[in-house]
Amino acid sequence: MADNDIKKIIGKVFNDVADAIETGQFGEKIKVGITTLGSEHGIENLVKGAELAQTRNQSIEVVLIGPKVDTSLKIVEANSEEEQHKKMEQLLESGEISSAVTMHYNFPIGVSTVGRVVTPGYGKEMFIATTTGTSSPHRVEGMVKNAVYGIIAAKASGIENPTLGILNVDGARQVERALNELKNNGYDLTLTQSMRSDGGAVMRGNDLLTGTPDVMVADSLTGNLLMKIFSSYTTGGSYEAMGFGYGPGIGEGYDKTILILSRASGVPVVANAIEYGAGLAKNNIKEISKNEFKNANKAKLQDILKGLKKDTKKSSSENEEVKAPPKEIVTGSISGIDIMDLEDAVRVLWKSGIYAESGMGCTGPIVMVNEEKLDKAVEILSKEGFIAKESDPC
């Protein structure tokens, strides 16, 4: 045998060993399925993305699920969107593929997807929790669940201790209080601080652009809009060219690793989504999900979620007439109150004999009171559950 042949054989052995170490599967590649019908850009767009993913990541084997096409990739034939989804589910259940990427797939209530984008400020990756599906019909409950879903997706993508930020939308302050309660009960989560000088876990538009948190918590409709903007702001909207797609469906008890693409997703996003799915399978997202829900429930997640549905503040103040105390100069302000609760918070202070007004500060809704009564007002609002116990005046 010639020296060159020996060198080639040795080189191949070392490459195989390196691949095995990287994938954790000696001699086996991570199989990711992708359905090829339904794209606005045609089947060829999805096939090219699949071929790109397999070319640049030798630990992946992509399986196409759809009509026969000219490609070196394996094909499981299906000739309608309904048929390809059935084939995809069969392949997942049998273990022939570890994860799948598809479009226009319906998840059950309680399951929603965690997207992954590249932010334009610093080119940092960020998870958006969540982007499709419905975690809960109750907005704030859904966002609290989305925080757990985002942690799961980030950990399954290799981030050991992901940081969370809460997008400044309706319900953000209630979500913040719930997550702080979950943390105080022993669940391991890290709320980050806004890049703006006033900080806080409630994120601003600047934080979206720079990717301040690893996981941005939002409601699914807002998250879906953000995914579309981050994916296609350079192309005019018809072609999603950036990011990793809308991500895996996650929910308690849900055991399929199915990732979502938009029908407008282009070749780069298709390839990234396949690699996203392979990484989740490699890191065993199912086991991570099981452990996170176990730990969150141990920290009384279900009790916290039930408490969010009780409209106790409104029931105690909304049905009775409360007159405002004599007007005073109000230069002291209290932040951290959800906009939906703002007028109720003012009425609670009136009932306690403290004159208050509602307003809007640079970080969101505020209640304004006389400086001399600021500490007392904070104490009352904290006791009534309008602000977190550790909240400070502005």
ZIRA-V326832 format. One record per pair of residues at least 12 apart in sequence whose C-alpha atoms are under 8 Angstrom apart, sorted by the first residue. I is the first residue (numbers start at 1). J is the second residue. If there is no record, write none. Layout:
BEGIN
I | J
I | J
END
This chain:
BEGIN
19 | 58
19 | 59
22 | 59
23 | 59
23 | 282
24 | 282
29 | 58
29 | 59
29 | 60
29 | 61
30 | 59
30 | 60
30 | 61
30 | 97
30 | 98
30 | 278
30 | 281
30 | 282
31 | 60
31 | 61
31 | 62
31 | 63
31 | 96
31 | 97
31 | 98
31 | 99
31 | 278
32 | 60
32 | 61
32 | 62
32 | 63
32 | 97
32 | 98
32 | 99
32 | 100
32 | 101
32 | 274
32 | 277
32 | 278
33 | 62
33 | 63
33 | 64
33 | 65
33 | 88
33 | 97
33 | 98
33 | 99
33 | 100
33 | 101
34 | 50
34 | 62
34 | 63
34 | 64
34 | 65
34 | 88
34 | 100
34 | 101
34 | 102
34 | 274
35 | 64
35 | 65
35 | 66
35 | 84
35 | 85
35 | 88
35 | 100
35 | 101
35 | 102
35 | 103
36 | 64
36 | 65
36 | 66
36 | 67
36 | 102
37 | 66
37 | 67
37 | 80
37 | 81
37 | 84
38 | 81
38 | 103
38 | 104
38 | 263
39 | 103
39 | 262
39 | 263
39 | 264
39 | 265
40 | 263
40 | 264
41 | 263
41 | 264
41 | 265
41 | 266
45 | 266
45 | 267
46 | 266
46 | 267
46 | 270
47 | 64
47 | 71
48 | 267
49 | 266
49 | 267
49 | 268
49 | 269
49 | 270
49 | 271
50 | 62
50 | 64
50 | 270
50 | 271
50 | 274
51 | 73
51 | 271
52 | 271
53 | 271
53 | 272
53 | 274
53 | 275
57 | 275
60 | 275
60 | 278
62 | 74
62 | 274
63 | 75
63 | 76
63 | 97
64 | 76
65 | 77
65 | 78
65 | 84
65 | 87
65 | 88
66 | 78
66 | 79
66 | 80
66 | 84
67 | 79
85 | 105
88 | 100
92 | 256
98 | 257
98 | 278
98 | 281
99 | 256
99 | 257
99 | 258
99 | 259
99 | 277
99 | 278
99 | 281
100 | 257
100 | 258
100 | 259
100 | 274
100 | 277
101 | 258
101 | 259
101 | 260
101 | 261
101 | 273
101 | 274
101 | 277
102 | 258
102 | 259
102 | 260
102 | 261
103 | 260
103 | 261
103 | 262
103 | 263
104 | 260
104 | 261
104 | 262
104 | 263
105 | 260
106 | 133
107 | 133
107 | 249
108 | 133
108 | 134
109 | 133
109 | 134
109 | 135
109 | 136
110 | 133
110 | 134
110 | 135
110 | 136
110 | 251
110 | 252
111 | 133
111 | 134
111 | 135
111 | 249
111 | 250
111 | 251
111 | 252
111 | 254
112 | 130
112 | 131
112 | 132
112 | 133
112 | 134
112 | 135
112 | 146
112 | 220
112 | 248
112 | 249
112 | 250
112 | 251
113 | 129
113 | 130
113 | 131
113 | 132
113 | 133
113 | 246
113 | 247
113 | 248
113 | 249
113 | 250
113 | 259
113 | 260
114 | 127
114 | 128
114 | 129
114 | 130
114 | 131
114 | 132
114 | 149
114 | 150
114 | 153
114 | 246
114 | 247
114 | 248
114 | 249
114 | 250
115 | 127
115 | 128
115 | 129
115 | 130
115 | 131
115 | 227
115 | 244
115 | 245
115 | 246
115 | 247
115 | 248
116 | 128
116 | 243
116 | 244
116 | 245
116 | 246
116 | 247
117 | 227
117 | 230
117 | 231
117 | 242
117 | 243
117 | 244
117 | 245
118 | 230
118 | 242
118 | 243
119 | 208
119 | 209
119 | 210
119 | 211
119 | 230
120 | 209
120 | 210
121 | 209
121 | 210
121 | 211
122 | 209
122 | 210
122 | 211
123 | 210
124 | 210
124 | 211
125 | 211
125 | 214
126 | 211
126 | 213
126 | 214
126 | 215
126 | 216
127 | 150
127 | 153
127 | 154
127 | 214
127 | 215
127 | 216
128 | 150
128 | 215
128 | 216
128 | 217
128 | 218
128 | 223
128 | 227
129 | 146
129 | 147
129 | 149
129 | 150
129 | 215
129 | 216
129 | 217
129 | 218
129 | 219
129 | 220
129 | 223
130 | 146
130 | 149
130 | 150
130 | 217
130 | 218
130 | 219
130 | 220
130 | 223
130 | 224
131 | 219
131 | 220
131 | 221
131 | 222
131 | 223
131 | 224
131 | 225
131 | 227
131 | 246
131 | 247
132 | 220
132 | 221
132 | 223
132 | 224
132 | 246
133 | 220
133 | 249
134 | 220
135 | 251
138 | 309
139 | 171
139 | 219
140 | 171
140 | 172
140 | 174
140 | 175
140 | 308
141 | 175
141 | 305
141 | 308
141 | 309
142 | 219
143 | 175
143 | 217
143 | 218
143 | 219
144 | 175
144 | 178
144 | 179
144 | 305
146 | 217
146 | 218
146 | 219
147 | 164
147 | 215
147 | 217
148 | 292
148 | 293
148 | 296
149 | 250
149 | 251
150 | 215
150 | 216
150 | 217
151 | 164
151 | 215
152 | 285
152 | 288
152 | 289
152 | 292
153 | 248
153 | 280
153 | 285
154 | 214
154 | 215
155 | 288
156 | 279
156 | 280
156 | 283
156 | 284
156 | 285
156 | 288
157 | 276
157 | 279
157 | 280
157 | 283
158 | 283
161 | 189
161 | 190
162 | 189
162 | 190
162 | 213
162 | 214
162 | 215
163 | 189
163 | 190
163 | 191
163 | 192
163 | 213
163 | 214
163 | 215
164 | 189
164 | 190
164 | 191
164 | 192
164 | 201
164 | 213
164 | 214
164 | 215
164 | 216
164 | 217
165 | 191
165 | 192
165 | 193
165 | 194
165 | 201
165 | 202
165 | 203
165 | 212
165 | 213
165 | 214
165 | 215
165 | 216
165 | 217
166 | 201
166 | 202
166 | 203
166 | 216
166 | 217
166 | 218
167 | 202
167 | 203
167 | 204
167 | 216
167 | 217
167 | 218
168 | 202
168 | 203
168 | 204
168 | 364
169 | 218
170 | 338
170 | 339
170 | 340
171 | 338
171 | 339
171 | 340
172 | 202
172 | 338
173 | 202
173 | 336
173 | 337
173 | 338
173 | 387
174 | 337
174 | 338
176 | 201
176 | 202
177 | 387
177 | 388
178 | 304
181 | 304
182 | 296
182 | 299
182 | 300
182 | 301
182 | 304
183 | 299
185 | 299
185 | 300
186 | 299
187 | 295
187 | 296
187 | 298
187 | 299
192 | 212
192 | 213
193 | 212
194 | 207
194 | 212
195 | 207
195 | 212
224 | 246
227 | 245
227 | 246
228 | 240
230 | 242
230 | 243
231 | 243
231 | 245
238 | 264
239 | 264
239 | 265
239 | 266
240 | 264
240 | 265
240 | 266
240 | 269
241 | 265
241 | 266
241 | 267
241 | 268
241 | 269
242 | 268
242 | 269
243 | 268
243 | 269
243 | 272
244 | 269
244 | 270
244 | 271
244 | 272
244 | 273
244 | 276
245 | 259
245 | 260
245 | 261
245 | 262
245 | 265
245 | 269
245 | 270
245 | 272
245 | 273
246 | 259
246 | 260
246 | 261
246 | 262
247 | 259
247 | 260
247 | 261
247 | 273
247 | 276
247 | 277
248 | 260
248 | 277
250 | 289
252 | 289
252 | 290
252 | 293
253 | 290
255 | 286
257 | 277
257 | 280
257 | 281
257 | 285
257 | 286
258 | 277
259 | 273
259 | 277
261 | 273
313 | 344
313 | 384
313 | 385
314 | 344
317 | 344
317 | 347
317 | 348
318 | 344
322 | 347
322 | 350
322 | 351
323 | 350
323 | 351
324 | 347
324 | 350
324 | 351
324 | 355
325 | 350
325 | 353
325 | 354
325 | 355
326 | 355
327 | 355
328 | 355
328 | 369
328 | 370
329 | 369
329 | 370
330 | 356
330 | 357
330 | 368
330 | 369
330 | 370
330 | 371
331 | 368
331 | 369
331 | 370
331 | 371
332 | 368
332 | 369
332 | 370
332 | 371
332 | 374
332 | 393
332 | 394
333 | 366
333 | 367
333 | 368
333 | 369
333 | 374
333 | 393
333 | 394
334 | 366
334 | 367
334 | 368
334 | 374
334 | 378
334 | 392
334 | 393
334 | 394
335 | 361
335 | 363
335 | 364
335 | 365
335 | 366
335 | 367
335 | 391
335 | 392
335 | 393
335 | 394
336 | 364
336 | 365
336 | 366
336 | 387
336 | 388
336 | 391
337 | 365
337 | 366
337 | 367
337 | 386
337 | 387
338 | 365
338 | 386
339 | 364
339 | 365
341 | 386
342 | 358
342 | 365
342 | 366
342 | 367
343 | 358
345 | 367
345 | 381
345 | 386
346 | 358
346 | 367
348 | 381
349 | 377
349 | 380
349 | 381
354 | 369
354 | 373
354 | 377
355 | 369
355 | 370
356 | 368
356 | 369
356 | 370
357 | 369
374 | 393
378 | 392
378 | 393
END
